[in-house]
Amino acid sequence: MFAHQCRNSEKYGINFFSDYKTKTESFISRSLLIEISFFNIHHL
């Protein structure tokens, strides 16, 4: 029973981590896009 719970929490942790990673990556790319567009606007 305990081993089963451990395996489940491990799987959940991996899912949480990958979800967090994709969220962070999309946030970073979005802010990069915003910074690039602001840079382009100011340097026209």
Residue, then its C-alpha position, 0 to 999 in steps of 0.5 A: m500500500f505504502a509503496h503504491q502511494c510512493r509510486n503515485s506521488e512520484k508520477y504526480g511530481i513528474n507531471f507537476f514538474s513538466d507542467y511547471k516547465t512548459k508554463t515557465e517556458s511559455f512565459i519566458s518566450r512571451s516576455l521575450l516577444i514583448e521585449i523584442s517588439f518594444f525594442n523594435i518600436h523604440h528603435l524605428 
